Amino acid sequence: MKVILGIVAAVTAATLLVPTASAAAPSFDEGSVDLVSSLFMFLATMMVFIMAPAIALFYGGMLRKQSMTSLMAQCIGVMALVGIIWWAVGYSLTFGDGGNGGIIGNLDYILGQGVDPSTGNGAQMIPTAEFLVFQGTFAIVTACIVFGATAERVRYPAILAFLAIWSFLVYAPMAHMVWGGGFISSGLTDMGLPNQDFAGGTVVHICSGISGAAAALAIGRRSDRIMKGRAHNVPLMFIGCMLLWLGWFGFNCGSEGGFDSTAILAMENTFLASCVSTVVWIIIQYIHVGRVSVTGLCAGVLAGLVGITPGCGFVDPWAAVIIGAAASVICYAGIVFMRGRKDVDDALDVMGLHGIGGIWGAIAVGIFSVASYSWEGSGGLIVGQVDLLAGQVVSVVITLIYCFVVSFVIMKAIDLVMRRFAGKGAALTEDEQMVGSDIVEHGEPSYL
């Protein structure tokens, strides 16, 4: 009885103190924060965040049942690890002032310094802290896309170490160069090569696709005895894909940084491109193999989403239809091409879908961009301007080279270090692959 009375007294005292504390709590700076845009970005952030576990469901469903746990473990570990890195230093390295034309920012915002939850971050009129978290979800999702390429044979410590280092040396520099005023956005523009990436064609999709291919090349192929395994859980894969489709609206629309007509344009273009790409994929797969699989349908959805991402806020809806249709054809061919490569075992078609789809999307900006929508006021080839297309091509080439080289070196270094100090490399042995990473790495099967 005394314990209960003590708890009641403590709760009562806390209740009396809360109003005083709340009265002193900071409120939004109404001059720099727009509440509607802030609420919109809060929703968009949560939608992008849920895309990470959706990737685990999507990837895991496509693999053998012996790999489901490992994909979930990689997802949770990467979300937490990259989230911490982003807050501690990634945001600063991306959006800190590194000088125009640089490849990395400074440490002005290290450990969240200067990131205010009540004051706006500039023209976007949302709290700086909200912008930090929204951009952090992009870093997380991009990292989660990468590990699909090395699925079923990478050791857990190796992939966590790889993506932690990769966040510093690949993602942050790429995001700074494209979105933080660095070399690709400012430096190339000063050279007469304007370029723009609305929601992550270079930073997210080309970067993750080519990084995944580099990591897969560095650790080698899976055993031939497991490569013929089929998707073990199609409903799980379908649920993951549908959650990605939903989250992509937050991904693309939220990249406007607020609620306005451009966000609505991005919404319409995202909707149209993904619907068209799915229909076109149905036609292609039926002609090619005589049937249409749910795995193929999901790939068709994602092809259009990837393709429209770089230009969703820069093009008219009719152009989104063309971009989505072409994305299906290009990604289908890209997946077939990558699967035919004997040296690169891209387990879940990360390069074929995200990398090649992102390349097409970035180039499409240079073709279909409308000058009045453009950040730089540059129209595309469709209106007779070639500067933007040239800039887009150069930015794609830089992204491919930089991300591949650095990612390959990181994974090779991790493999060598693990062999030297742990007696085993970054990849599971053939016998371990046959048992499955769920048991070997985690001792916890997803199914009994």
C-alpha positions in Angstrom: 0.0 0.0 0.0 2.8 2.3 0.8 4.4 1.6 -2.5 1.2 2.5 -4.3 0.8 5.7 -2.4 4.4 6.6 -3.2 3.8 6.1 -6.9 0.6 8.2 -6.8 2.5 11.0 -5.0 5.3 10.9 -7.6 2.9 11.0 -10.5 1.0 13.9 -8.9 4.2 15.9 -8.3 5.3 15.2 -11.9 1.9 16.4 -13.2 2.2 19.6 -11.3 5.6 20.2 -12.7 4.9 19.5 -16.3 2.9 22.7 -17.1 5.9 24.8 -15.8 8.3 22.8 -18.0 6.0 23.0 -21.0 5.6 26.8 -20.6 9.4 27.1 -21.0 9.6 24.8 -23.9 10.6 26.5 -27.2 7.9 27.1 -29.9 8.3 27.4 -33.6 9.8 30.6 -35.0 6.8 31.6 -37.0 8.9 33.8 -39.2 11.0 30.9 -40.5 8.7 27.9 -40.1 5.6 27.1 -42.1 3.4 24.7 -40.1 1.7 23.1 -43.1 5.0 22.3 -44.8 6.4 21.1 -41.5 3.5 18.6 -41.0 3.8 17.5 -44.6 7.5 16.8 -44.2 6.9 15.0 -40.9 4.6 12.6 -42.8 7.0 12.3 -45.7 9.9 11.5 -43.3 7.9 8.6 -41.7 7.0 7.3 -45.2 10.6 7.2 -46.3 11.7 5.6 -43.0 9.3 2.7 -43.5 10.9 2.0 -46.9 13.9 0.5 -45.1 12.1 -2.4 -43.5 10.1 -2.7 -46.7 13.3 -3.4 -48.5 14.1 -6.2 -46.1 10.7 -7.8 -46.7 11.1 -7.3 -50.5 14.6 -8.6 -50.7 14.1 -11.4 -48.2 11.0 -12.7 -49.9 12.9 -13.1 -53.2 15.7 -15.3 -51.6 15.8 -18.7 -50.1 14.1 -19.2 -46.7 17.6 -19.7 -45.2 18.3 -16.0 -45.8 15.2 -14.2 -44.5 16.6 -13.6 -41.0 19.9 -12.3 -42.3 18.1 -9.6 -44.5 16.1 -8.4 -41.5 19.2 -8.3 -39.3 21.1 -6.4 -42.0 18.2 -3.9 -42.3 17.9 -3.2 -38.6 21.7 -3.0 -38.1 22.1 -0.6 -41.0 19.2 1.6 -40.0 20.6 2.1 -36.5 24.3 2.4 -37.5 23.8 4.8 -40.5 21.2 6.8 -38.5 23.8 7.5 -35.8 26.5 8.3 -38.3 24.2 10.7 -40.1 23.4 12.6 -37.0 26.9 12.6 -35.6 28.8 13.7 -38.8 27.1 12.7 -42.0 24.7 15.6 -42.1 27.5 18.0 -41.5 29.7 16.5 -44.2 26.8 16.8 -46.6 25.4 20.2 -45.8 28.2 21.9 -44.1 29.8 24.6 -46.2 32.8 22.9 -47.9 33.1 25.7 -50.4 31.6 25.7 -53.9 33.1 23.0 -56.1 34.3 20.8 -53.2 33.6 17.1 -52.7 32.8 17.2 -48.9 31.4 19.6 -46.4 32.8 20.7 -43.1 32.1 19.9 -39.5 29.9 22.9 -38.6 27.0 20.6 -37.6 28.9 17.8 -36.0 26.9 16.0 -33.3 23.9 18.0 -34.2 25.4 21.4 -33.4 23.4 24.3 -34.8 20.5 22.0 -35.7 17.4 23.7 -34.3 14.0 22.0 -33.8 12.2 25.3 -33.8 13.9 27.5 -36.4 13.6 27.0 -40.2 16.4 25.9 -42.4 16.0 28.6 -45.0 13.8 28.8 -48.1 12.1 25.5 -47.3 10.5 26.9 -44.1 10.8 23.6 -42.1 12.7 23.1 -38.8 16.4 22.4 -39.4 16.1 19.3 -37.2 13.3 18.0 -39.3 15.4 18.5 -42.5 18.2 16.6 -40.8 16.0 13.6 -40.0 14.4 13.6 -43.5 17.7 13.5 -45.2 18.9 10.9 -42.7 16.1 8.5 -43.9 17.6 8.9 -47.4 21.0 7.9 -46.2 19.4 4.8 -44.5 17.4 3.7 -47.5 20.3 4.1 -49.9 22.5 1.9 -47.7 19.7 -0.7 -47.4 19.4 -0.9 -51.2 23.2 -1.7 -51.4 23.2 -4.9 -49.4 20.8 -6.6 -51.8 23.7 -7.1 -54.2 25.8 -9.1 -51.7 22.9 -11.1 -50.2 23.3 -14.8 -49.2 27.1 -14.7 -48.9 28.3 -11.6 -47.0 29.1 -11.9 -43.3 27.2 -9.6 -41.0 30.2 -7.8 -39.5 31.5 -7.2 -43.0 28.4 -5.6 -44.4 27.9 -3.4 -41.3 31.6 -2.3 -41.5 31.3 -1.7 -45.2 28.2 0.4 -45.0 29.5 2.4 -42.0 32.7 3.4 -43.9 30.7 3.8 -47.1 28.4 6.3 -45.4 31.5 8.5 -44.8 33.4 8.0 -48.0 30.7 7.5 -50.6 27.3 8.6 -49.6 28.2 11.9 -47.8 30.5 13.1 -50.6 27.9 12.2 -53.2 25.1 14.0 -51.4 27.4 17.0 -50.8 28.4 17.2 -54.4 24.9 17.0 -55.7 22.7 18.6 -52.9 25.2 20.4 -50.7 26.7 22.9 -53.1 29.6 20.7 -54.1 31.4 19.9 -57.3 28.6 18.2 -59.3 26.0 20.9 -58.6 28.1 24.1 -58.4 31.4 23.1 -60.0 30.0 21.7 -63.2 27.5 24.5 -63.4 30.3 27.0 -63.3 31.9 25.1 -66.3 28.7 25.5 -68.3 27.3 22.0 -67.5 24.2 22.6 -65.4 22.7 19.5 -63.8 20.0 18.7 -61.2 18.7 15.7 -59.3 15.3 16.2 -57.6 15.1 13.2 -55.4 18.2 11.0 -55.8 18.9 9.6 -59.3 22.6 10.0 -58.8 22.8 10.2 -55.0 20.6 7.3 -54.2 20.0 5.0 -57.2 23.1 5.1 -59.3 25.2 5.4 -56.2 23.6 2.3 -54.5 23.5 0.3 -57.7 27.1 0.7 -58.7 28.3 0.5 -55.1 26.4 -2.8 -54.7 28.0 -4.2 -57.9 31.4 -3.1 -56.7 30.9 -4.9 -53.3 29.6 -8.0 -55.0 32.6 -8.1 -57.3 35.0 -7.6 -54.4 33.7 -10.6 -52.4 33.0 -12.9 -55.3 30.0 -15.0 -56.4 27.6 -17.2 -54.5 27.9 -20.9 -54.8 26.3 -22.3 -57.9 24.4 -24.7 -55.7 22.3 -21.9 -54.2 22.0 -19.4 -57.1 19.1 -21.3 -58.7 16.9 -20.9 -55.6 13.5 -19.3 -56.2 11.7 -16.7 -54.2 10.6 -18.5 -51.0 7.8 -16.1 -50.0 6.0 -14.2 -52.8 3.4 -12.6 -50.6 6.2 -11.2 -48.4 7.9 -9.8 -51.4 4.6 -8.3 -52.6 4.0 -6.6 -49.3 7.5 -5.2 -49.3 7.0 -3.8 -52.8 3.7 -2.2 -52.0 5.2 -0.5 -48.9 8.0 0.8 -51.1 5.5 2.1 -53.6 3.7 3.9 -50.9 6.9 5.2 -49.3 8.2 6.5 -52.6 5.6 9.3 -52.6 7.2 10.6 -49.4 10.6 10.0 -51.0 9.8 12.1 -54.1 7.2 14.6 -52.9 9.1 15.3 -49.7 12.3 16.2 -51.7 10.6 19.5 -52.4 11.1 20.3 -48.8 7.6 21.7 -48.2 4.0 21.5 -49.4 3.4 23.4 -52.7 2.5 22.8 -56.3 5.9 21.2 -57.1 5.3 18.6 -54.4 1.9 17.8 -56.1 3.6 17.7 -59.5 6.1 15.2 -58.1 3.2 13.2 -56.7 1.4 13.0 -60.1 4.6 12.2 -62.0 5.5 9.4 -59.5 2.0 7.9 -59.8 1.9 8.0 -63.6 5.5 6.7 -64.2 5.1 3.7 -61.9 1.7 2.7 -63.3 2.9 2.9 -66.9 6.1 1.1 -66.2 4.2 -1.8 -64.6 1.9 -2.2 -67.7 4.9 -2.1 -70.0 6.7 -4.7 -67.9 3.7 -7.0 -68.3 3.9 -6.7 -72.0 7.7 -7.2 -72.2 7.7 -10.2 -69.9 4.8 -11.9 -71.6 6.5 -11.5 -75.0 9.9 -12.6 -73.6 8.9 -15.7 -71.5 5.2 -16.2 -72.2 4.0 -15.5 -68.7 4.0 -12.7 -66.1 5.4 -13.3 -62.6 4.7 -11.3 -59.4 8.4 -10.9 -59.1 8.4 -9.3 -62.5 5.4 -7.1 -61.7 7.2 -5.8 -58.6 10.3 -5.0 -60.7 8.1 -3.2 -63.2 6.7 -1.0 -60.4 10.2 -0.2 -59.1 11.6 0.5 -62.6 9.2 3.4 -63.1 9.7 4.7 -59.6 13.5 4.7 -60.0 13.3 6.2 -63.5 11.1 9.2 -62.5 12.9 10.0 -59.2 15.6 12.4 -60.6 13.1 14.4 -62.6 9.7 14.1 -60.8 9.7 17.8 -60.0 11.2 18.9 -63.3 9.0 17.4 -66.0 5.4 17.5 -67.2 3.1 14.5 -66.6 3.2 13.5 -70.3 7.0 13.2 -70.0 6.6 11.1 -66.9 4.6 8.6 -69.0 7.4 8.3 -71.5 10.1 8.1 -68.8 8.2 5.3 -67.0 7.6 3.3 -70.2 11.2 3.6 -71.2 12.4 2.7 -67.7 10.7 -0.7 -67.9 12.4 -1.5 -71.2 15.8 -0.3 -70.1 15.7 -1.9 -66.6 14.4 -5.2 -68.1 17.4 -5.2 -70.5 19.7 -4.1 -67.7 18.7 -7.0 -65.5 19.1 -9.5 -68.3 22.6 -8.0 -69.0 23.7 -8.1 -65.4 22.5 -11.7 -64.9 24.7 -12.7 -67.9 27.8 -11.3 -66.3 29.9 -14.1 -64.8 32.2 -11.8 -62.8 29.5 -9.9 -60.9 26.9 -11.7 -58.9 24.4 -9.0 -58.2 22.1 -11.2 -56.1 18.9 -9.0 -56.2 19.5 -7.0 -59.4 20.5 -3.8 -57.6 22.6 -2.5 -60.5 20.2 -3.8 -63.1 17.2 -2.0 -61.6 18.5 0.9 -59.4 21.8 1.6 -61.2 20.7 1.4 -64.8 17.2 2.8 -64.0 18.9 5.7 -62.2 21.1 6.4 -65.2 18.1 6.5 -67.5 16.3 8.8 -65.1 19.2 11.2 -64.8 19.6 11.4 -68.6 15.8 11.8 -69.0 16.0 15.0 -66.9 18.3 16.4 -69.6 15.8 15.5 -72.2 12.4 16.5 -70.7 13.2 19.1 -68.1 10.9 22.2 -68.2 12.8 25.4 -67.7 10.1 27.0 -65.5 10.4 24.0 -63.1 14.1 23.7 -63.2 16.4 24.8 -60.3 18.8 26.3 -62.7 16.2 27.6 -65.2 17.5 25.1 -67.8 15.2 23.3 -70.2 16.0 19.9 -71.7 16.7 18.7 -75.2 12.9 18.6 -75.9 13.0 22.4 -76.1 16.2 22.6 -78.0 18.7 23.1 -75.1 21.7 20.7 -74.8 23.6 22.1 -71.8 21.5 20.3 -69.2 21.7 17.0 -71.0 25.5 17.3 -71.2 25.7 18.2 -67.5 23.5 15.2 -66.7 25.7 12.8 -68.6 28.8 14.1 -67.0 27.3 13.8 -63.5 26.3 10.2 -64.2 29.9 9.4 -65.3 31.3 11.0 -62.2 28.9 9.1 -60.0 29.6 5.7 -61.6 33.4 6.1 -61.4 33.6 7.6 -57.9 31.1 5.2 -56.2 32.5 2.1 -57.9 36.2 2.7 -57.2 35.7 3.8 -53.5 33.2 1.0 -52.8 35.4 -1.7 -54.3 38.4 -0.5 -52.3 36.4 -0.4 -49.1 35.1 -4.0 -49.4 38.4 -5.4 -50.5 40.1 -3.8 -47.5 37.5 -5.2 -45.1 37.9 -8.6 -46.7 41.7 -8.5 -46.3 41.5 -7.2 -42.7 39.0 -10.0 -41.8 41.2 -12.7 -43.3 44.2 -11.3 -41.5 42.7 -10.9 -38.0 39.6 -13.2 -38.0 40.9 -16.0 -40.2 37.9 -15.7 -42.6 37.0 -13.3 -45.3 34.0 -11.1 -45.8 32.1 -13.8 -47.7 30.7 -17.1 -46.3 32.3 -20.3 -47.4 30.4 -22.5 -49.9 29.4 -24.9 -47.1 28.2 -22.0 -44.9 26.1 -20.7 -47.8 24.5 -24.0 -48.2 23.5 -24.0 -44.5 22.3 -20.4 -44.9 23.3 -17.2 -43.2 20.3 -17.3 -40.9 21.8 -20.1 -38.9 25.6 -19.5 -39.6 25.5 -15.7 -38.8 22.5 -15.4 -36.5 21.6 -18.8 -35.1 17.9 -17.9 -35.7 15.9 -19.3 -38.6 12.8 -17.3 -39.7 10.7 -20.5 -40.1 10.5 -23.7 -38.0 
